[in-house]
C-alpha cells in the first residue's frame, strides 16, 4: 500500500489528468445506466422513472412474441455477418498491398482517395447513392451501355438489392480508414525479418504471407474480437438514410426498429428492453470471441 501511494504521489499530475477521463466516463456512461430499469417498468414520459409501475419481464416477453422479431433478427444478422465475412479481410488485404507500393507519392495518393469517403456523413453519401442508383442514375446508364441490363432498375425500391447496396457502400466508405491500424502495425515489423526472408529467396507475396501477416496477427485478432462483439450493430445512420417503405422487408434491423418503436411510437420501456437484450447478447459475443481467440492463439483483449 505504501509503495502504491508513493507511486500515485509521483504520478500525481498524470493521475489528475486521468481522473478527468474517469469522471467523464462515470457521468456520461455509468450514471445514465440507471435508466435501464425502464425496461422493467411501464414508463410514461409524463411521470418520473421512479413513479412508473413495475411490470417485470413483460416488455422482454412482448419482444419475443413480436411478429416483427423474425425478419428484424434475420436482417440484422444477415447484413452484419456478410459485412464481417466480406468487409473484415478486405482492409487487411488493402493494407498489405498498399505497403508494397514503392512510390511514396503514389502511395499517398491512393491513401488519400481511399480515406476520403470516411469523412463524409451518411447523409451526404446516401444522397449520392440514391442519385447513382436511381432509374436515370449513372449505374443504370453504365449497365445499359454495356448491354448487361435492358431496362433501368430502381435499386433502392427493390428489396433483393438492399443487402448488396449496404455491404458494398459500407466497404467503399470505410476500407481506407480501416486499413490505417493495419498499416501502423505493419510499420512496426522489423526490417531484419524482411532482409532474412530475402536472403532465403522469398518473393514479395511470400514475405506478405510468412512475415507480414504473422507479425500483425495480434492486431488482427483484437479487431476481430471487437467486430464479432458488434455484430448486432447494423450502422444505424447508413440504413436509416437508404431504407424506404419499398425495401422495408430487408432493411428493418434492430437499431432502426428500436428507433421506430421508442421515438416514433413512444414505447420507451419496450424499446429499452430490446436495446438491453441486444447489449447482453453483444457482451456474450465479446466474451466468447475473446475466450476462443485466447485458446487458439493466446491473444485476447483481457
Secondary structure, 3 states (H helix, E strand, C coil): CHHHHHHHHHCHHHHHHHHHHHHHHHHHHHHHHHHHHHHHECCCCCCCHHHCCECCCHHHHHHHCCCCHHHHHHHHHHHHHHHHHHHHHHHHHHHHHHHCCCCHHHHHHHHHHHHHHHHCCHHHHHHHHHHHCCCCCHHHHHHHHCCCCCCCCCHHHCHHHHHHHHHHHHHHHHHHHHHHHHHHHHHCCCHHHHHHHHHCCCCHHHHHHHHHHHHCHHHHHHHHHHHHHCCCCCCHHHHHHHCCCCCHHHHCCHHHHHHHHHHHCCCHHHHHHHHHHHHHHHHHHHHHHHHHHHHHHCCCCC
